[in-house]
C-alpha cells in the first residue's frame, strides 16, 4: 500500500491536501515515465516543494524496500541458487577476458606484419608497371609494320580475306592513330581503300558460290526437315523418300541433326561481316535478296514429271511431287535460319514477300494435280505429302492457312470419290443379293461371320445336334454392307493421318461423310430397290433394315476406336437409325400397296354379274384365288426366323389386306358403274363374304386375334345381311341406337344399295308383266318394301341434314 500523506506544513505555500496530491503526482510520474526526471525536479523546485517531495520520496522508497524484502524472502532459495550461478559464471568470464586480451595482442602483431608486406607489394607493383610501360613504349611502333606486312601477304595469297579484313580493321583503328604524325603512317593510310575494294569484290564472288550451294543443297535440306517431321507425326517414310530409296535402310543419322546443317553458313557470315565493316552491308543484302528471289522463282516452276498423262507412272509422279516440295521446304528452312542467325541481311517483311509470291503458284500446281487425279489412293498419297509439307513449313513460322483451305477442297473431292466408289459397291451388293435368310452349314463360317459382324440375332439351329446349321434372319447383303461402310470409315480415317487434328475435329471429319454415305447413297439405293422387288423380297428388306439399324452401334464403336476417342468427346451420332426406320416404313408401305394391287387384280369385280337371278352355290373363283394368295403370303411371315417387328408387319399386312378386300366389295356395290343389283348377286356376294370370314377364322398370325381379322368385314357383312334379311324397318326404327343390329350400315350406302336393288327389281317386274303373270308376286312385294324403305331413308337423311 502507498504511504499516508504527512500532516500539513505551514511553511509551504500550498495547503496540506493539495500539497500531498501534487507530490504524489510527481512520484507517480517518476515511476511510470522514462527519462522525465528533469521535468519533475523542475516542477518540485519551482513550487518550493523540495522538503515535502524528499520526505514523500523516502516514504515511497521504504515502502518499496518492504515489498522487495517480502518478495526476496519469498523467493530466497531461487535467489541464492541464481547468485551462486552468477559467481561461477564470473570465474569463466575472467578466463574468457584473459583469452580475448591474449588473442587481441596476437592479431595486432600479425596485422602489423601484414601491413609491412602490403607496403612492400605495392612498391613492387609500382616497379612492374613502370617496366611494362617502358616495354610498351619501346614496342609501340613495331606492330604497325608487322600487321601491315601480314595484311599484304594475306591479299597476295587470296585465301583468307576475312583475316585480312581483321588485320586491316585492327591496323586502321588501333595502330595508325598512334603513329599518325609520322610520314610512313600516311603512306599506309592511302593504300587501305584499294585493299578494301579488293576485299569487297572477293566477298561478292564468294556469295555467288554460296548461293549456288544453297540452290543445290535445298532439296536435301527440305528432305531432312520433312523426314524429321514425319517421324514426329509417325508418317510412313514412303511420303518423303523417293521410290528408289524405299527398299534401302533409312539413314537415321539425319534425325539427329538440324535440317540446315547440310549447309555451311560460315562463308555467308564472314562475307556479311566484312561488308558490314566496310560499309557495304546494304548492297550485299540487296544482291543476296535479288538472287534468292530468282532462285525461288526457278524452284516454283513445276517439272514435266509432275504432269499427269498416260506416259507417267504413279511412281514417277510421286517422286517428282516429293522432290518439288523438298526443294521449296529446303529453300524456306534455309531462309528462316539466315533470318534468325544474321542481322539485317533479311527481315520478316522480305520473308513474307517471298512466301506470298510462292503461295499462289504452289496452290495452283497442287490444285491442278488434284483436279487431274481420278484415283482415290493416289489422291490420298498426294494429300499426305502436302500435309507433311504444310506442317514442316509451319515450323519455320510461315502461314499455311490458304494451303489448309486447299486441303479442305482436296478432302471434299476425296470424300466424293470414296462416296461414289462405295455407292457403286453397295449397289452391286444389293443387286446381287438373293434376299433370303442366310444359311450357314459350318462352325468355321459362322465364327468368321461373328468375328467381323458380331451382331446378336435369333438364328434357327439344325434339328440334329451332330449337324451344324444356322439360319440367320437377315440376308447376305447386311454383313457385306456393314463391312463396306466400315471400310469407308477406315479410308476416311486415312485422310486424317498427319493432320494433327483435335478429337472433335477428327470425329466431325469422319462422321460427316459416313452419314452422307448412309443417309444419301445407301438409303437411295435401298429406296430404288424397294420399288422394283417382289413382295417376299420386300419382307426380307424390312428385316435387313432392322439389322442394318442395329449395326449402327457397331459402326459407332468402330469409328470411336479408329479415332481413339471416347463417347463423351464425340460431336454427334451416326444418323443411320432414323434412316433405316424411314426405309423400313417405306418398305412396309410398299408391301401394303403391293398386296392391295394384287388384291385389286384378283378380285376383278368389274366382270361380276350383278344381275344374276340366283347364286352359284359356292364362293366365286376369284375369291378363292385371292384368299389362297393372302394365306400363302401371310404364312410365309411365320415360317422364317424373323424378329418380332416382322410379326407386327404381318399383323398390319393381314388387317390391311382384309380391310382392302372388304372395302373393295363395298365400293363395288355402291359404285356408280353398277346401275342395278339383283338379289341373286347379293346372295353370291354373301357366299364370297362367308369364304372371307372362314379365312379370317382359319388364318394364324402371331399376336393377332381372329376376331380382329373378322371385324374387318363387319361393315360389308351388316349391309349384305340387311339386304338379304330385308329388315329395313328394324334398321330404320333402331337407327342411332347403341343396340342397333345394323349400326355399321351408313344411311348413304343403304340408300345407294336400295336404289340399285329397286332398279334390279324393276327390270324383273317388266319381264313378268309382259308374260301376264298374276299381279301379286314376291318381286312386287320386294319392290314395295324397297320403295318404302328408300322413302324413309331419304326423309331420315333430310332430317339429319336439317338438324
C-alpha positions, 0 to 999 in steps of 0.5 A: 500500500502507498504511504499516508500523506504527512500532516500539513506544513505551514511553511509551504505555500500550498495547503496540506491536501493539495500539497500531498496530491501534487507530490504524489503526482510527481512520484507517480510520474517518476515511476511510470515515465522514462527519462522525465526526471528533469521535468519533475525536479523542475516542477518540485523546485519551482513550487518550493516543494523540495522538503515535502517531495524528499520526505514523500520520496523516502516514504515511497522508497521504504515502502518499496524496500518492504515489498522487495524484502517480502518478495526476496524472502519469498523467493530466497532459495531461487535467489541464492541458487541464481547468485551462486550461478552468477559467481561461477559464471564470473570465474569463466568470464575472467578466463574468457577476458584473459583469452580475448586480451591474449588473442587481441595482442596476437592479431595486432602483431600479425596485422602489423606484419601484414601491413609491412608486406602490403607496403612492400607489394605495392612498391613492387607493383609500382616497379612492374608497371613502370617496366611494362610501360617502358616495354610498351613504349619501346614496342609501340611502333613495331606492330604497325609494320608487322600487321601491315606486312601480314595484311599484304601477304594475306591479299597476295595469297587470296585465301583468307580475306576475312583475316585480312579484313581483321588485320586491316580493321585492327591496323586502321583503328588501333595502330595508325592513330598512334603513329599518325604524325609520322610520314610512313603512317600516311603512306599506309593510310592511302593504300587501305581503300584499294585493299578494301575494294579488293576485299569487297569484290572477293566477298561478292564472288564468294556469295555467288558460290554460296548461293549456288550451294544453297540452290543445290543443297535445298532439296536435301535440306527440305528432305531432312526437315520433312523426314524429321517431321514425319517421324514426329507425326509417325508418317510412313517414310514412303511420303518423303523418300523417293521410290528408289530409296524405299527398299534401302535402310533409312539413314537415321543419322539425319534425325539427329541433326538440324535440317540446315546443317547440310549447309555451311553458313560460315562463308555467308557470315564472314562475307556479311561481316566484312561488308558490314565493316566496310560499309557495304552491308546494304548492297550485299543484302540487296544482291543476296535478296535479288538472287534468292528471289530468282532462285525461288522463282526457278524452284516454283516452276513445276517439272514435266514429271509432275504432269499427269498423262498416260506416259507417267507412272504413279511412281514417277509422279510421286517422286517428282511431287516429293522432290518439288516440295523438298526443294521449296521446304529446303529453300524456306528452312534455309531462309528462316535460319539466315533470318534468325542467325544474321542481322539485317541481311533479311527481315520478316517483311522480305520473308513474307514477300517471298512466301506470298509470291510462292503461295499462289503458284504452289496452290495452283500446281497442287490444285491442278494435280488434284483436279487431274487425279481420278484415283482415290489412293493416289489422291490420298498419297498426294494429300499426305505429302502436302500435309507433311509439307504444310506442317514442316513449313509451319515450323519455320513460322510461315502461314499455311492457312490458304494451303489448309483451305486447299486441303479442305477442297482436296478432302471434299473431292476425296470424300466424293470419290470414296462416296461414289466408289462405295455407292457403286459397291453397295449397289452391286451388293444389293443387286446381287443379293438373293434376299433370303435368310442366310444359311450357314452349314459350318462352325468355321463360317459362322465364327468368321461371320461373328468375328467381323459382324458380331451382331446378336440375332435369333438364328434357327439351329439344325434339328440334329445336334451332330449337324451344324446349321444356322439360319440367320434372319437377315440376308447376305447383303447386311454383313457385306454392307456393314463391312463396306461402310466400315471400310469407308470409315477406315479410308476416311480415317486415312485422310486424317493421318498427319493432320494433327487434328483435335478429337472433335475435329477428327470425329466431325471429319469422319462422321460427316461423310459416313452419314452422307454415305448412309443417309444419301447413297445407301438409303437411295439405293435401298429406296430404288430397290424397294420399288422394283422387288417382289413382295417376299423380297420386300419382307426380307428388306424390312428385316435387313433394315432392322439389322442394318439399324442395329449395326449402327452401334457397331459402326459407332464403336468402330469409328470411336476406336479408329479415332481413339476417342471416347463417347463423351468427346464425340460431336454427334451420332451416326444418323443411320437409325432414323434412316433405316426406320424411314426405309423400313416404313417405306418398305412396309408401305410398299408391301401394303400397296403391293398386296392391295394391287394384287388384291385389286387384280384378283378380285376383278369385280368389274366382270361380276354379274350383278344381275344374276337371278340366283347364286352359284352355290359356292364362293366365286373363283376369284375369291378363292384365288385371292384368299389362297394368295393372302394365306400363302403370303401371310404364312410365309411371315411365320415360317422364317426366323424373323424378329418380332417387328416382322410379326407386327408387319404381318399383323398390319399386312393381314388387317390391311389386306382384309380391310382392302378386300372388304372395302373393295366389295363395298365400293363395288356395290355402291359404285356408280358403274353398277346401275342395278343389283339383283338379289341373286348377286347379293346372295353370291356376294354373301357366299364370297363374304362367308369364304372371307370370314372362314379365312379370317377364322382359319388364318394364324398370325402371331399376336393377332386375334381372329376376331380382329381379322373378322371385324374387318368385314363387319361393315360389308357383312351388316349391309349384305345381311340387311339386304338379304334379311330385308329388315329395313324397318328394324334398321330404320326404327333402331337407327342411332341406337347403341343396340342397333343390329345394323349400326355399321350400315351408313344411311348413304350406302343403304340408300345407294344399295336400295336404289340399285336393288329397286332398279334390279327389281324393276327390270324383273317386274317388266319381264313378268308383266309382259308374260301376264303373270298374276299381279301379286308376286314376291318381286312386287312385294320386294319392290314395295318394301324397297320403295318404302324403305328408300322413302324413309331413308331419304326423309331420315337423311333430310332430317339429319341434314336439317338438324 
